[in-house]
Amino acid sequence: MTIGDLKEIKGRTYPAQRLTQNLVGGASPVKCKNFAMGFVTLDPNGGQVPWHNQEQEEVYFVVSGKTEMCLGKERREMCAGQIVQIPSGVYHQMTNIGDEPATFIYVYGPAGDVDHWKQELAGTLPKAGIDVPALPEGAHPQCTDMPEGGPVII
């Protein structure tokens, strides 16, 4: 039996002001080939998962806080207890719009890394409205800041 413990999973901090801890897959001791799962903490007032898309179908379940979810051409506020489905290939972004940390769980399948993690760490994330479709009107800007100290090699 393999048991993971969120308290023991260090996770990775990203330039867009979030901590991502892999619960299933990645650095977690729990591995599955059909899906990946993680716990994300968005810093107050702007921490985000930047505008991106991926092949995998995904869901976000908001555990705490107040967020702005952009999905395709839609923009909505989400709060604790709400879940959103993210279809394969659709651009999406989640931003903390509250004064406290916001947390959510993601699940996507099949398992495996998604490109936006590496792109964000390297400072090469495609820019909304330039390289990829624009964010919905009124959305918080996409964070494409270069990591402190330059690109991170992973």
N, C-alpha and C positions, 0 to 999 in steps of 0.2 A: 504494500500500500504506500502510495506517495502522497504526502500531505504538504501543501504549501502554507505559508503564514505571511499575510500582508505585512505584519510588523517586521519581518525578517527580509523582505524583498526590497533591496535598496532602490531600484528603479533608475530612471535617467531624467535629468532636468534638460529641458529644451529652451532655445532662445525665445520662443513665444510665451515664456513665463508659465510653464507647467511642469509637473512631475508626472511621469508615466511609469507605472509599476505593472509588469506583466504578471498576470495571475495564472494564465495558461499559455504556454509557449514562451519564446524569448528566454530571459534569464530565470524564469520560474522553474522549479523542479517538476512541475506538472506539465506534461506534453500531450497534445492531441493533434491528429493530422487533419481533422475535419473542421476545427474552429480554433480561434485564439480569443483570449479574454484579458482585459486589463482594467486597472483602477487609475483614474486620472484626477489630479488635483490642479485646478486652474487658480493662479494667483488672483487676488482681488483686483477689481477695476481694470480688466483688459487681458488677463491671462487667456490664452486660447490654443485651440487646435486650428492652425491656419487653413485657408481655402485650398482644397485638394480633392482629388478623386482617386479611386482605386478599383481594381477588378472585383474585389470581394464585396458581397452584400454585408451590411453592418447594422447594428442597432446601438444607440446610446441610451442609457438609463440614468437620469439625473438623481443622485443620492442626496445632495445638499446644495444650497445656494440658488442663485438666479442667473440664468444664462440667456444669451441670444443665439438661436440656432438658425443658420442659413443653409438652405437645401435647394439647389437649383436656383430658381427665380423667387423662392419664398423666403421670408424672414419672420421668425416668431420668437417670443420669449418662452422659456421653459423654466420650471421649478422642480423641486424635489418631488419624486414619485412619478414623473412623466417619462415616457419612452418615445423615441422616434426611430423609424425605419429609414435606412439610407440604402437605396437601390444601387446595384452595381453600376459603376461608371459615372454617377451623379456627383457633381462638385458640392462640397459641404464644408462648413466651418462652425465651430462653437466658441463663443467668447463669454467670459465671466463679466457680467454687468453689475455685480453687487460689490459691497464693501468688505465682504468676508470671502474666504476661499470657497470655491464651488467644486464639488466632486461628482464624477460620473463613472459608470462602468460601461466599457465597450465590449461587444462580442462581434466577431466577423468570421466568415468562413469562405473558402477553406483557410486553414492556418498558414502562417508564413509572414515574413516581413512585408511592410507596405513601403513604397518608394518615398513617401513624403517624410518619413522619419530621417532617412539618410540625406534627402535634399535639404531639409531644414538645418540639420547639423553642419552641412557643407556650405550653407548660404546660397543654394542654387534652386530654391523652391520657385516654381513658375509663378509669375505675378498676375494677380487677378486683373482682368480687363486689358492686359498687354499680351501675355503669353497664353493665357487661358480665359474662359468666359469671365465676365465681370460679376462681382458680388451683387446681390439684390440691392435696390435703392435704399439708402439710409443705414446700411449695415456698417458695423465697426470695421475699420480698415484691416486688411490682412497683414499680419506680422511677417515680414520677410527679412528682418534684421540679420546681419551676419553675426555668428556667435562671437562672444568676446575672445580675443586672442586669435581670431581667424578661423578657417574651416576646421572641423573636427574630423579626423580620419577614423572610420569604424570598419 
